[in-house]
């Protein structure tokens, strides 16, 4: 049934903006179109057309910008219906543009209703509004280029031609200059994230300190995930009827924690996420704590108020995140809340290694917590490659006379995407072509 976080509508109605504004001004929620008041699916006739209309209305009829704060999905089989997921916003109060910042334009979600706000409430929210966001701060550099970003978006089927690509992402300030969000996505991004490897279980002796940065933040994300995967060692047990593979840290949980730390980090205050590898755990540190207005209980229950709505939108485009708050829920399916340490300035996630896996993969004698268990450094991690380029490299390593047609079919991308991946591999010294296109072969250099 409907509640404080769920709204049902049989069809797209004139009240859409009101309901969305109410969720934005509280802690978010979900609107289902094609579902009656009792939760029965009645369906809609043209879900694609309705989805486009919804997106257009939310982008154009609500202020401040809600890009990155909503997601639209078409669900159902025989009867199609639409789910609009809305996160709580930081730039409150949100309002319907044509009514302005008034009781007729501002709403709050109270129980199952969206109620107009009193003028005093509006003024109070406005006085506490977060005005410094990634989109409002001017980039310290304006000579930005976006070669890496375009590659990522083109690989996912987006059109990156023309200036509209940057405007649709929200990479300009109101006066037309690149904002801090654009800087994070640029080839000149100067934010660097560190992955430190320590000997033992404390910070006394550091073995390696690798930096991932000075490039598009998406590239840093994929590089960090690949690097940590080399330390998250597996143990394999052959059982009937399937092969069971377990890791030191649950792979899904580790991935979600890394992405959450990067998406919700407080870059404006100058901090950057930190990743630490010990002999008994992997620790992830995100700068900034919980955003104002979100309690720990709401955080654990999956309520979402993204600190960086702009990054959230990009990470969803890249399918790195699925929905608001879903990452925490996936982690809590495997681990309990005690792995999180939350303070005003930091969120620390600590994954202790699975001791049974640890014994198998390192042949360690474990008494309580493991101490001084050696880990080999990963070798030849292609940290400067896109996902497609890494897949191409893997396939070429297995079969040096592989064809473009085979690569496009195997990986499921266009021929042009394969060409860009091959070019990237050549430029970075991973492969070279020996002989002609027809009778030659690929030589893997490293």
C-alpha positions in Angstrom: 0.0 0.0 0.0 1.0 3.6 -0.3 3.2 5.0 2.5 5.6 7.9 3.1 8.0 6.6 0.4 5.5 5.1 -2.1 3.0 6.8 -4.4 0.7 5.0 -6.9 -1.0 6.6 -10.0 -3.2 4.8 -12.5 -1.9 7.2 -15.2 0.4 10.1 -15.7 -1.3 13.0 -14.0 -0.9 16.8 -13.5 0.2 16.1 -9.9 3.5 14.5 -11.0 5.7 17.5 -10.2 4.0 18.0 -6.8 4.7 14.4 -5.8 8.3 14.5 -7.0 9.0 17.9 -5.2 7.6 16.4 -2.0 10.0 13.5 -2.2 12.9 15.8 -3.0 12.2 17.9 0.0 12.1 14.9 2.3 14.1 11.6 1.9 13.0 10.5 -1.5 10.6 7.8 -2.6 9.1 5.9 -5.5 6.2 6.8 -7.8 4.5 4.0 -9.8 2.5 4.9 -12.9 0.1 2.2 -14.1 -0.7 1.0 -10.6 -4.0 1.7 -8.7 -4.4 2.8 -5.1 -4.5 -0.8 -3.9 -1.2 -1.7 -5.5 -2.7 -3.6 -8.4 -0.9 -3.3 -11.8 -3.3 -1.9 -14.4 -0.6 -1.0 -16.9 0.0 1.9 -19.3 -0.4 1.9 -23.1 2.8 3.5 -24.3 5.4 3.3 -21.5 8.3 4.6 -23.7 6.4 7.8 -24.6 5.3 8.3 -21.0 8.9 7.8 -19.7 10.1 10.5 -22.1 7.4 12.9 -21.0 8.2 12.3 -17.3 11.9 13.0 -17.8 11.1 16.2 -19.8 8.7 17.5 -17.2 11.0 16.8 -14.3 14.0 18.5 -16.0 12.1 21.5 -17.1 9.4 22.1 -14.5 11.3 21.8 -11.2 14.0 23.9 -9.6 16.8 23.7 -8.6 18.0 21.1 -11.1 17.0 17.5 -10.4 19.4 15.9 -12.9 20.9 12.9 -11.1 18.1 12.8 -8.4 15.6 10.7 -10.3 15.6 7.4 -12.3 12.9 6.0 -14.6 12.4 2.3 -15.2 9.8 0.4 -17.3 8.7 -2.7 -15.5 6.3 -5.6 -16.0 5.7 -8.2 -18.7 2.1 -8.4 -20.0 1.1 -5.1 -18.3 3.9 -2.5 -18.4 4.1 0.1 -15.7 6.6 2.8 -14.8 8.7 3.2 -11.7 10.2 6.7 -10.9 12.8 6.6 -8.2 13.4 9.9 -6.5 16.2 10.7 -4.0 16.2 13.4 -1.4 18.0 16.5 -2.6 20.5 18.8 -0.8 19.4 22.1 -2.4 16.1 22.4 -0.6 13.5 23.7 -1.0 12.7 22.3 -4.4 9.7 23.8 -6.0 7.5 23.8 -9.1 8.9 26.6 -11.3 5.7 28.2 -12.4 4.6 28.7 -8.8 8.0 29.7 -7.4 9.3 29.3 -3.9 5.8 29.6 -2.4 3.3 27.3 -0.6 1.8 26.5 -4.0 5.1 25.4 -5.4 6.8 23.7 -2.4 5.6 20.4 -0.9 6.6 17.9 1.8 5.7 14.2 2.0 3.7 13.6 5.1 2.4 10.0 5.4 0.7 9.1 2.2 0.1 12.7 1.2 2.1 15.5 -0.4 1.3 18.6 1.7 2.1 22.2 0.8 4.8 23.8 2.9 4.1 26.9 5.1 6.1 30.0 4.2 8.1 29.8 7.4 9.2 26.2 6.5 10.2 27.4 3.1 12.3 30.2 4.5 13.9 27.9 7.1 14.9 25.4 4.4 16.2 28.1 2.1 18.4 29.5 4.9 20.0 26.1 5.3 20.3 25.3 1.6 23.5 23.7 0.4 24.7 26.3 -2.2 28.2 24.8 -2.8 27.8 21.8 -5.1 29.9 20.3 -7.8 27.8 22.1 -10.4 27.9 25.6 -8.8 31.7 25.8 -8.1 33.8 27.0 -11.0 36.5 24.6 -12.2 40.0 25.9 -11.3 40.9 25.2 -14.9 38.9 26.0 -18.1 41.2 24.4 -20.7 39.6 21.0 -20.1 39.4 18.1 -22.5 37.2 15.0 -22.3 38.7 12.3 -24.5 38.4 9.6 -21.9 34.9 10.6 -20.9 33.7 10.4 -24.5 35.2 6.9 -24.9 33.3 5.7 -21.8 30.0 7.2 -23.0 30.4 6.0 -26.6 31.1 2.5 -25.4 27.7 2.6 -23.6 25.9 3.8 -26.7 25.6 7.5 -26.0 26.0 10.3 -28.6 28.8 12.6 -27.5 28.9 14.9 -30.5 28.4 18.6 -30.0 28.2 20.8 -27.0 24.8 19.5 -26.0 26.6 16.4 -24.5 28.3 18.6 -21.9 25.1 20.7 -21.3 22.9 17.6 -20.8 25.4 16.3 -18.1 25.3 19.7 -16.4 29.0 20.6 -16.8 28.6 24.4 -17.0 27.9 27.0 -14.4 25.1 29.5 -15.0 27.6 31.9 -16.6 28.8 29.3 -19.1 32.1 28.2 -17.5 33.2 24.6 -16.7 32.2 23.7 -13.2 34.0 21.4 -10.6 32.0 18.5 -11.8 33.4 18.9 -15.3 36.9 19.0 -13.9 36.4 15.6 -12.2 35.3 14.1 -15.5 38.1 15.8 -17.5 41.4 14.4 -18.7 43.0 17.1 -16.5 41.3 16.0 -13.3 43.8 16.7 -10.5 42.0 14.7 -7.8 44.0 11.6 -6.9 42.9 8.6 -4.9 45.4 6.4 -3.1 45.5 2.6 -2.5 48.0 1.8 0.3 49.3 -1.7 1.1 50.5 -2.2 4.7 52.6 -5.0 6.2 50.7 -6.6 9.1 47.4 -5.3 10.5 48.4 -1.7 11.4 49.9 1.4 9.7 53.4 1.0 11.0 55.0 -0.2 7.8 53.8 0.6 4.3 54.7 -1.7 1.4 53.2 0.3 -1.6 51.3 3.5 -2.0 49.7 3.6 -5.5 47.9 6.7 -6.8 45.0 6.6 -9.2 44.2 10.1 -10.5 45.1 12.9 -12.9 42.5 11.5 -15.3 38.8 11.2 -15.7 37.3 10.0 -12.4 35.5 7.1 -14.2 38.9 5.8 -15.4 40.2 6.0 -11.8 37.1 4.0 -10.6 37.8 1.1 -13.0 41.5 1.2 -12.2 40.9 1.0 -8.5 38.4 -1.9 -8.8 40.8 -3.8 -11.0 43.7 -3.2 -8.6 41.8 -4.3 -5.5 40.6 -7.4 -7.3 44.2 -8.6 -7.5 44.3 -8.6 -3.7 40.8 -10.1 -3.2 42.1 -13.7 -3.7 39.7 -16.6 -4.3 39.5 -20.1 -3.1 37.7 -22.7 -5.2 35.8 -25.7 -4.1 34.6 -28.3 -6.7 31.2 -29.6 -5.5 28.4 -31.3 -7.4 26.7 -29.9 -9.4 28.6 -26.7 -9.4 32.0 -25.0 -8.7 31.9 -22.8 -5.6 34.2 -19.8 -5.6 34.7 -17.7 -2.4 36.8 -14.6 -1.9 38.6 -13.0 1.0 35.9 -10.2 0.7 32.5 -10.7 -0.9 33.1 -9.3 -4.4 29.7 -7.5 -4.8 30.0 -5.9 -1.4 33.6 -4.7 -2.1 32.6 -3.2 -5.4 29.6 -1.4 -4.0 31.6 0.0 -1.1 34.3 1.3 -3.5 31.7 3.0 -5.8 29.8 4.4 -2.8 32.9 5.9 -1.4 33.8 7.6 -4.7 30.3 8.8 -5.6 29.4 10.3 -2.2 32.8 11.7 -1.2 33.0 15.4 -0.2 35.4 16.6 -3.0 34.5 20.3 -2.3 36.2 20.2 1.1 39.3 18.9 -0.4 39.3 15.3 0.6 39.5 12.2 -1.6 38.6 8.5 -0.9 41.4 6.3 0.5 41.7 2.5 0.2 43.9 0.5 2.6 45.0 -3.1 2.2 46.1 -5.0 5.4 47.0 -8.6 6.1 43.5 -9.2 7.6 41.2 -6.6 6.0 40.5 -4.0 3.3 39.5 -0.6 4.6 37.7 2.1 2.6 37.6 5.7 3.8 35.2 8.2 2.3 35.5 11.9 3.3 32.5 13.9 4.5 30.3 11.7 6.8 26.6 11.6 6.2 25.0 14.5 4.5 22.9 16.8 6.7 19.4 15.6 7.3 20.2 11.9 6.9 20.4 9.8 10.1 22.3 6.5 10.4 19.1 4.5 10.7 17.9 6.1 7.4 21.3 5.4 5.8 21.1 1.7 6.8 17.5 1.4 5.6 18.5 2.4 2.1 17.2 6.0 2.1 19.4 8.1 -0.2 20.4 11.8 -0.3 23.3 11.9 -2.7 26.0 14.4 -1.9 27.0 14.5 -5.5 23.9 14.1 -7.6 25.9 15.0 -10.8 28.3 12.0 -10.2 25.3 9.8 -9.4 23.8 10.4 -12.8 27.1 9.6 -14.6 27.7 6.4 -12.6 24.1 5.3 -13.4 24.8 6.0 -17.1 27.8 3.7 -16.9 25.7 1.1 -15.0 28.1 1.3 -12.0 25.1 1.9 -9.7 21.6 0.7 -10.1 19.4 2.7 -7.8 19.5 5.1 -4.9 20.6 3.4 -1.7 20.9 -0.1 -3.3 24.6 -0.4 -2.7 24.3 -0.3 1.1 21.5 -2.8 0.9 23.6 -5.3 -1.1 26.4 -5.0 1.5 24.1 -5.6 4.4 22.9 -8.8 2.8 26.3 -10.2 3.5 27.8 -8.2 6.4 26.3 -6.6 9.4 26.3 -2.9 10.3 29.4 -3.2 12.4 31.6 -2.9 9.3 30.7 0.7 9.1 32.2 3.5 11.2 30.3 6.8 10.7 31.5 10.1 12.1 30.9 13.8 11.2 33.8 13.8 8.8 34.3 10.2 7.6 32.5 7.0 6.6 34.9 4.0 7.1 34.0 0.6 5.7 36.1 -2.3 7.0 36.0 -5.7 5.4 37.6 -8.4 7.5 38.9 -11.3 5.4 37.0 -14.6 5.4 39.4 -16.8 7.6 38.6 -20.0 5.8 39.5 -18.5 2.5 42.5 -16.9 4.0 43.9 -20.3 5.2 43.4 -21.8 1.7 44.8 -19.0 -0.4 47.8 -18.2 1.7 48.5 -21.5 3.5 48.5 -19.5 6.7 48.2 -20.9 10.3 45.5 -18.6 11.7 45.1 -18.1 15.5 42.5 -15.4 15.9 43.4 -12.7 13.5 46.2 -13.4 10.9 49.4 -11.5 11.3 52.3 -10.9 8.8 50.7 -12.9 6.0 52.6 -12.0 2.7 50.7 -10.8 -0.4 52.4 -10.7 -3.8 52.1 -7.5 -5.7 49.8 -7.8 -8.8 51.6 -7.9 -12.1 50.7 -6.2 -15.4 47.4 -4.8 -14.3 46.2 -2.8 -17.3 45.1 0.1 -15.2 45.1 2.6 -18.0 42.6 0.8 -20.2 38.8 0.9 -20.7 36.7 -2.1 -20.1 36.4 -3.0 -23.8 40.2 -2.6 -24.2 40.8 -5.0 -21.3 38.5 -7.6 -22.9 40.1 -7.2 -26.3 43.6 -7.7 -24.7 42.4 -10.8 -22.9 41.0 -12.3 -26.1 44.1 -11.4 -28.2 46.3 -13.0 -25.6 44.3 -16.2 -26.0 44.2 -16.1 -29.8 46.7 -13.9 -31.7 45.0 -14.1 -35.1 41.6 -13.0 -33.8 39.4 -10.9 -36.2 37.5 -7.7 -35.8 34.3 -9.6 -36.5 34.9 -12.1 -33.8 35.8 -9.3 -31.3 32.6 -7.4 -32.0 30.4 -10.5 -31.7 32.2 -11.8 -28.6 32.2 -8.5 -26.7 28.9 -7.2 -28.0 30.0 -3.7 -29.1 30.3 -2.0 -32.5 33.2 -2.3 -34.9 34.1 1.4 -34.2 34.3 0.7 -30.5 36.7 -2.2 -31.1 38.8 0.0 -33.3 39.1 2.6 -30.5 40.1 -0.2 -28.1 42.7 -1.5 -30.5 44.1 2.1 -30.9 44.2 2.5 -27.2 46.1 -0.8 -26.7 48.6 0.2 -29.4 49.2 3.7 -28.0 49.9 2.3 -24.5 52.3 -0.3 -25.8 50.2 -3.5 -25.1 50.0 -4.9 -28.6 51.4 -4.4 -32.1 50.3 -5.8 -35.5 52.8 -8.1 -37.2 52.2 -8.6 -40.9 49.2 -7.5 -43.0 45.6 -7.3 -41.9 44.7 -10.4 -43.8 47.5 -12.9 -42.9 49.2 -11.2 -40.0 48.7 -11.6 -36.2 48.7 -9.6 -33.0 51.8 -9.6 -30.8 51.2 -9.0 -27.1 54.0 -6.8 -25.7 53.2 -6.9 -22.0 
